Amino acid sequence: MTCGRKHLESPDWKNECPRYRVRLFLSADLSNSTSYKSSRAPHQWVPTFRDFYGDFSSLFRRKHIFQIEALDHNVDSLKDRKPKLWKTVGDEIIFVNRVDSCFEVSLLVKAFAAALQEYNARLRSDGDRKTLGVKGSAWVASFPHPNVTIAVPTLDEEGSNDDLPENEHTEAAADEHPNRHEFLGKGLDYGFRIASNSDTTFFALSPGLANILVRANVNEDYGALSVNFVLREPISLKGVLGGTRYPVLGIPIDRDDDWGELRRLESELLGGGDTNDATLRRYLKEFIRLHEVEEPMLKVRPEDPSVEPPSYYTNQYVPNWNGAAQEVENLDSFTGDGADPKNEIPPPSYEEAEGLVNRLTRRD
């Protein structure tokens, strides 16, 4: 499969169709922060939030390295793929990483859950901050379709003049420096909606992410990376699947083993409990299939061969991008020829020009 117009004008990625990739988003949000701030003067609460941004990020990165070093697998190369900060929004920190395998996803999620647990313990043991907590949520999204990446210019820069703003150059830059980019699409919208289900004891996950993690749980190679899941009563989320009841899935964040046992006993009394991985796997596959939920394509292990992109990328996005690229090339050629008074190529008609604009702006 060709990925489109490559190196038409220069040997860079600005003229290359963006390759399929999957990104993992992880959000840590301080809970009860409004009450905390309203009961203190700014000089008393500002250091707490400043420390949260730095301390939690450092803790997450340390947990990530710890998880890698604790594995039997030789995956030292993943140490270089450290968690990347996307942005901070008020009381929230959001990380994003391009991920290539289910193994890498499991590694990052396991490290993030461990960071949530430890940071909550720190807050509980701090007399001034014990009323605060940190809650987490996570989701995955596919790019460049159905979600998109936009380079955000600084005040000293102008917007992009690229004929094809969706290109591999932009996506590769976002992989390295996500804080300079914006990510938009249903995958992001749904992810932020899912975050509303989280609390300090429940690390909320999207169905697509849970489906990746449960694959790890049923694979014997993932013993050290397996996680426990809790399934709560499905709910309707505004703007998600037309109000259809949506799975509320997450990883329990217990204070310690005793609190974990209390949670399990409570769940059993209420008719719930930790999930059976095989049943959960079937449930998620059916939910994703029936509701046509985006299902990112990833290889299982880092050393496995790359998997084929999903059909909506191969059969829809790439042909449309190629067509738009050819239109732009033709237009560039026409513009160059038009500078020559001897050129006899007539200008495009109104209908042809309108068709070109529609092709370049169309998204299936």
Secondary structure as the mmCIF struct_conf table of DSSP 4:
data_model
#
loop_
_struct_conf.conf_type_id
_struct_conf.id
_struct_conf.beg_label_comp_id
_struct_conf.beg_label_asym_id
_struct_conf.beg_label_seq_id
_struct_conf.end_label_comp_id
_struct_conf.end_label_asym_id
_struct_conf.end_label_seq_id
BEND BEND1 GLY A 4 GLY A 4
BEND BEND2 HIS A 7 ASP A 12
HELX_RH_3T_P HELX_RH_3T_P1 TRP A 13 ASN A 15
BEND BEND3 GLU A 16 GLU A 16
HELX_LH_PP_P HELX_LH_PP_P1 CYS A 17 TYR A 20
STRN STRN1 ARG A 21 SER A 31
BEND BEND4 ASN A 32 ASN A 32
HELX_RH_AL_P HELX_RH_AL_P1 SER A 33 SER A 38
TURN_TY1_P TURN_TY1_P1 SER A 39 SER A 39
BEND BEND5 ARG A 40 ARG A 40
HELX_RH_AL_P HELX_RH_AL_P2 PRO A 42 GLU A 69
TURN_TY1_P TURN_TY1_P2 ALA A 70 ALA A 70
BEND BEND6 ASP A 72 HIS A 73
HELX_RH_3T_P HELX_RH_3T_P2 ASP A 76 ASP A 80
BEND BEND7 ARG A 81 ARG A 81
STRN STRN2 LEU A 85 VAL A 89
TURN_TY1_P TURN_TY1_P3 GLY A 90 ASP A 91
STRN STRN3 GLU A 92 VAL A 99
STRN STRN4 SER A 101 SER A 101
HELX_RH_AL_P HELX_RH_AL_P3 CYS A 102 ARG A 124
TURN_TY1_P TURN_TY1_P4 SER A 125 SER A 125
TURN_TY1_P TURN_TY1_P5 GLY A 127 THR A 131
STRN STRN5 GLY A 133 PHE A 143
TURN_TY1_P TURN_TY1_P6 PRO A 144 PRO A 146
BEND BEND8 ASN A 147 ASN A 147
STRN STRN6 VAL A 148 ALA A 151
TURN_TY1_P TURN_TY1_P7 LEU A 155 ASP A 156
BEND BEND9 GLU A 157 GLU A 157
HELX_LH_PP_P HELX_LH_PP_P2 GLU A 158 SER A 160
BEND BEND10 ASP A 163 ASN A 167
HELX_RH_AL_P HELX_RH_AL_P4 GLU A 168 GLU A 176
HELX_RH_3T_P HELX_RH_3T_P3 PRO A 178 ARG A 180
STRN STRN7 HIS A 181 LEU A 184
BEND BEND11 GLY A 185 GLY A 185
HELX_RH_AL_P HELX_RH_AL_P5 LYS A 186 ILE A 194
HELX_RH_3T_P HELX_RH_3T_P4 ALA A 195 ASN A 197
STRN STRN8 ASP A 199 ASP A 199
TURN_TY1_P TURN_TY1_P8 THR A 200 THR A 201
STRN STRN9 PHE A 202 LEU A 205
HELX_RH_AL_P HELX_RH_AL_P6 PRO A 207 ASN A 217
TURN_TY1_P TURN_TY1_P9 VAL A 218 VAL A 218
BEND BEND12 ASN A 219 ASN A 219
HELX_RH_3T_P HELX_RH_3T_P5 GLU A 220 LEU A 225
STRN STRN10 VAL A 230 SER A 236
TURN_TY1_P TURN_TY1_P10 LYS A 238 GLY A 239
BEND BEND13 VAL A 240 VAL A 240
HELX_RH_3T_P HELX_RH_3T_P6 LEU A 241 GLY A 243
STRN STRN11 ARG A 245 PRO A 252
BEND BEND14 ARG A 255 ASP A 256
HELX_RH_AL_P HELX_RH_AL_P7 ASP A 257 LEU A 269
TURN_TY1_P TURN_TY1_P11 LEU A 270 GLY A 271
STRN STRN12 ASP A 274 ASP A 274
HELX_LH_PP_P HELX_LH_PP_P3 THR A 275 ASN A 276
HELX_RH_AL_P HELX_RH_AL_P8 ASP A 277 LEU A 290
TURN_TY1_P TURN_TY1_P12 HIS A 291 GLU A 292
STRN STRN13 LYS A 299 LYS A 299
BEND BEND15 VAL A 300 ARG A 301
TURN_TY1_P TURN_TY1_P13 PRO A 302 GLU A 303
BEND BEND16 ASP A 304 ASP A 304
HELX_LH_PP_P HELX_LH_PP_P4 PRO A 305 PRO A 310
HELX_RH_AL_P HELX_RH_AL_P9 SER A 311 SER A 311
HELX_RH_PI_P HELX_RH_PI_P1 TYR A 312 TYR A 317
HELX_RH_AL_P HELX_RH_AL_P10 VAL A 318 GLY A 338
TURN_TY1_P TURN_TY1_P14 ALA A 339 ALA A 339
BEND BEND17 ASP A 340 ASP A 340
TURN_TY1_P TURN_TY1_P15 PRO A 341 LYS A 342
HELX_LH_PP_P HELX_LH_PP_P5 ILE A 345 SER A 349
HELX_RH_AL_P HELX_RH_AL_P11 TYR A 350 THR A 361
#
